[in-house]
Amino acid sequence: MAFELLPVFLPIAVYWIGSGIYAILMGSMKQHRLFTDEDEDTKNLVTRRQALAIVVFNQVTQVAVVTLSMLLGAKEGVKSHAGDTRLPLYLLRVAGQLAAAVLVYDAWLFWWHRATHESKFLYKHFHSVHHRLVVPYSYGAQCIHPIDSLFGDSVGAVMTSFVSGMSPTISAVFFTIVTLKGLDDHSGLWFPGSPTSRFLSSNSALHAFHHQPHGIKYNYSNFLFTIWDRLLGTYMPCSVEEREGGGYVLRSSAKDH
């Protein structure tokens, strides 16, 4: 059982280690910041201490939900199939599981996120908690209402693991990558040469733009792909321009906005 909980405990550990690293970068590399200290002080509707309490509560809940799902799975006799252990076939199987996990989790995050914006009830009572962070920072990635966390994160994670058939080890690796991507998206930092900035249109700039009042109805994608936004007309490109005095500023790239 302890080994099977690796997919929840490892990402949480990485979450706080990564948040600490981003906090150091935020303080020491102001030339890479998308927002100023004044922006955070005047625009955010939640304090860092309040955000911290929300995140810790959500992570405790995540551990409880995943533990319960593991216990129920064990009670029902659900076991993962080891499959062929020969290296080529094993690697092929793992690659297929990861591909399935990416597609399932990316789609789940998008559609849940879109629902919490398109539904006035879901936004008002749940998702608006996250958008109190107009100026995001790394550990605010999980500063969301517990119901939002339950369905967006916990249910999505359990479903993705079940559908893909990933082992606890592979799940731990996958959700650690998911965690790192979430921290980067909410870091409020822009590194032009980083892999996420160069190769992914779903990056820290696009998500920071989504957190702004004029971008709140756009860019629901928050993992790897923006295909769903593009298909449904909610993709809003943005550019990152140098700010006078240092750092960067976000601008809409759409011609009609």
C-alpha positions in Angstrom: 0.0 0.0 0.0 2.8 2.4 0.9 4.4 1.8 -2.5 1.1 2.4 -4.3 0.8 5.8 -2.6 4.0 7.0 -4.3 2.0 8.7 -7.1 0.5 11.1 -4.5 3.4 11.6 -2.1 6.2 12.2 -4.6 4.3 14.9 -6.5 3.5 16.7 -3.2 7.2 16.6 -2.2 8.2 17.9 -5.6 5.5 20.6 -5.4 7.1 22.2 -2.3 10.7 21.7 -3.4 9.8 23.2 -6.8 7.9 26.1 -5.2 10.9 26.9 -3.0 13.1 27.0 -6.1 10.7 29.2 -8.0 10.5 31.5 -4.9 14.2 31.9 -5.0 14.2 32.6 -8.7 11.3 35.1 -8.2 13.4 37.1 -5.8 16.8 36.9 -7.5 15.8 37.1 -11.2 13.4 40.0 -11.4 14.3 40.5 -15.1 12.3 37.4 -15.8 9.1 38.3 -13.9 5.8 38.8 -15.7 4.5 41.0 -12.9 5.8 43.4 -10.4 5.5 43.3 -6.6 3.1 46.2 -6.8 0.9 44.1 -9.2 0.7 41.3 -6.7 0.0 43.6 -3.8 -2.8 45.5 -5.5 -4.4 42.9 -7.7 -4.5 39.6 -5.7 -7.6 39.0 -3.6 -6.0 36.3 -1.4 -2.9 36.6 0.8 0.0 34.2 0.5 -0.8 32.8 3.9 -4.4 32.1 2.9 -3.2 30.5 -0.3 -0.8 28.3 1.7 -3.6 27.1 4.0 -5.8 26.2 1.0 -3.1 24.3 -0.8 -2.2 22.2 2.3 -5.8 21.4 2.9 -6.2 20.3 -0.7 -3.1 18.1 -0.6 -4.3 16.4 2.6 -7.6 15.7 0.8 -5.8 14.3 -2.2 -3.9 11.9 -0.1 -7.2 10.7 1.5 -9.0 10.3 -1.8 -6.2 8.3 -3.4 -5.7 6.2 -0.3 -9.4 5.4 -0.3 -9.4 4.5 -4.0 -6.4 2.2 -3.4 -8.2 0.5 -0.5 -11.3 0.0 -2.5 -9.3 -1.4 -5.4 -7.5 -3.8 -3.1 -10.9 -4.9 -1.5 -12.3 -5.6 -5.0 -9.2 -7.5 -6.0 -8.2 -5.0 -8.7 -4.6 -5.6 -9.6 -2.4 -4.2 -12.3 -1.2 -6.7 -15.0 2.6 -6.9 -15.0 2.8 -7.7 -18.6 5.9 -8.7 -20.5 9.1 -7.7 -18.7 11.4 -7.9 -21.7 12.9 -4.5 -22.1 11.8 -3.6 -25.6 8.2 -4.7 -25.0 8.2 -3.1 -21.5 9.3 0.2 -22.9 6.8 0.1 -25.6 4.0 -0.7 -23.1 5.1 2.2 -20.9 5.2 4.6 -23.8 1.7 3.6 -24.7 0.5 4.1 -21.1 2.1 7.5 -20.9 0.6 8.5 -24.3 -2.8 7.4 -23.1 -2.3 9.3 -19.7 -1.3 12.5 -21.5 -4.4 12.4 -23.8 -6.8 11.5 -21.0 -5.5 13.9 -18.4 -5.1 16.8 -20.8 -8.7 16.4 -22.0 -10.0 16.0 -18.5 -8.3 19.1 -17.2 -9.5 21.1 -20.2 -13.1 20.1 -20.0 -13.4 20.4 -16.2 -11.6 23.8 -16.4 -13.9 25.0 -19.2 -17.0 23.8 -17.3 -15.9 25.8 -14.2 -15.8 28.9 -16.3 -18.8 28.4 -18.6 -21.1 27.5 -15.6 -21.9 30.6 -13.6 -22.7 28.3 -10.6 -19.4 26.4 -10.7 -17.4 29.6 -11.2 -19.1 31.6 -8.5 -19.0 28.9 -5.8 -15.8 27.1 -6.7 -13.4 28.1 -9.4 -13.4 31.8 -8.5 -11.2 30.9 -5.5 -8.3 30.2 -7.9 -8.8 33.4 -9.8 -8.3 35.5 -6.7 -4.7 35.0 -7.8 -4.7 37.6 -10.6 -0.9 37.6 -10.3 0.0 33.9 -10.0 3.0 32.4 -8.1 4.2 28.8 -8.1 2.6 27.4 -4.9 -0.6 29.0 -5.8 -1.1 26.4 -8.5 -3.2 24.4 -6.1 -4.9 27.4 -4.4 -8.3 26.2 -5.5 -11.6 25.3 -3.9 -11.6 21.8 -2.4 -14.4 20.7 -4.7 -12.4 22.1 -7.7 -9.4 20.2 -6.4 -11.5 17.0 -5.9 -12.9 16.9 -9.4 -10.1 18.6 -11.3 -7.1 16.9 -9.7 -8.0 13.9 -7.6 -10.8 12.4 -9.8 -8.8 13.2 -12.9 -5.7 11.5 -11.5 -7.5 8.4 -10.4 -9.3 8.1 -13.7 -6.1 8.7 -15.7 -4.2 6.0 -13.8 -7.1 3.5 -14.2 -7.6 4.1 -18.0 -3.9 4.2 -18.8 -3.0 1.2 -16.7 0.1 2.8 -15.4 2.0 1.2 -12.5 2.5 3.1 -9.3 6.1 4.0 -10.4 5.1 5.2 -13.8 2.2 7.1 -12.3 4.5 8.8 -9.8 6.8 9.9 -12.7 3.8 11.1 -14.8 2.1 13.1 -12.0 5.5 14.6 -10.9 5.8 16.0 -14.5 2.2 17.2 -14.2 3.1 19.0 -10.9 6.3 20.6 -12.4 4.2 21.9 -15.3 1.6 23.3 -13.0 4.3 25.1 -11.0 5.9 26.5 -14.1 2.5 27.7 -15.5 1.8 29.6 -12.2 5.4 30.8 -11.6 4.8 34.3 -13.0 8.2 33.9 -14.6 9.2 33.9 -18.3 12.4 32.3 -19.6 12.4 32.7 -23.4 14.9 29.8 -23.9 13.2 27.2 -21.6 11.6 24.1 -23.3 8.1 25.0 -22.2 8.5 28.6 -23.6 10.0 27.4 -26.9 8.0 24.3 -27.7 4.7 24.6 -25.9 2.0 27.2 -26.6 0.5 26.2 -23.2 3.1 27.9 -21.0 3.5 30.3 -18.1 2.7 33.3 -20.3 -0.5 31.8 -21.7 -1.7 30.8 -18.3 -0.8 34.1 -16.7 -2.8 35.8 -19.4 -5.8 33.5 -18.5 -5.6 34.8 -14.9 -6.1 38.4 -16.1 -9.6 39.8 -16.1 -9.5 40.3 -19.9 -8.2 36.7 -20.5 -10.4 34.8 -18.1 -12.7 33.4 -20.8 -9.8 32.2 -22.9 -7.0 29.6 -22.7 -8.6 26.9 -20.6 -5.8 24.5 -21.6 -3.5 24.0 -18.7 -1.4 21.0 -19.4 0.4 20.4 -22.7 -1.9 21.1 -25.6 -4.1 23.9 -26.8 -6.0 21.9 -29.4 -9.3 22.0 -27.5 -9.1 25.8 -27.1 -8.3 26.1 -30.8 -11.2 23.8 -31.9 -13.7 25.6 -29.6 -12.6 29.2 -30.3 -11.3 29.9 -26.8 -7.6 30.2 -27.8 -6.3 33.7 -27.3 -2.6 34.1 -28.3 -0.5 36.5 -26.3 2.9 38.0 -26.7 5.6 38.7 -24.1 7.2 42.1 -24.4 10.0 43.6 -22.4 8.8 46.0 -19.7 10.5 49.4 -19.3 12.6 49.1 -16.1 13.0 45.3 -16.4 11.0 42.2 -16.6 8.2 41.4 -19.1 4.6 42.3 -19.7 1.8 40.4 -21.4 0.0 41.6 -24.5 -2.9 40.1 -26.4 -1.8 39.0 -29.9 -5.3 38.7 -31.3 -6.2 41.3 -33.9 -9.7 41.8 -32.8 -9.0 42.2 -29.1 
